[in-house]
Amino acid sequence: MTEIPDDVRETVEEEMGDEGLTILEHLADLGPTTDTVLAEELDTKTSTIRRNLYQLYEERIADYRENRDEEKGWLTFVWSYTPGEAQRELEEAREAAAEEIREEIERVKESELFVCPDEHVRLEFAEAMDLEFHCPRCGVSVEREDTSERLADLREQLEAMEQGTA
């Protein structure tokens, strides 16, 4: 049985549900195979298998190659689980999210922020001044935000992401 990393499993389950995860597990176990073989193995419609395979392809978790039947001229798609590609995509997404958190930490540290008491908006000083320190949505006066809690939360998120637990 081919091992599927937990983060790949979680991504597939989140994006595609149990059906997608089951198809991925069978694809990983069978190795390169066709949608027809998977449909027979799982006693599922070929169209359902194809829809899920294309989604796995879009997520860079599966890939395919085309084979042409010499006699009939038909194209057959042979699908494979691509663990290295899936891991690389997830790592890139994780790094992009971590970079966004780092940028937000810098923005919060460098800015004087004002927040609506009803949490409609969070404004930097210049924006708050332009709006005469009132929420553009509800008109209530915005208050200076104590950013220490927000910074702690962002740092915690970043640490969890860097340790691979987020």
Beta strands, then each sheet from edge to edge (+ up, - down):
strand 1: 33-34
strand 2: 62-68
strand 3: 75-81
strand 4: 113-115
strand 5: 122-124
strand 6: 143-144
sheet 1: 1+ 3- 2+
sheet 2: 5+ 4- 6+
end
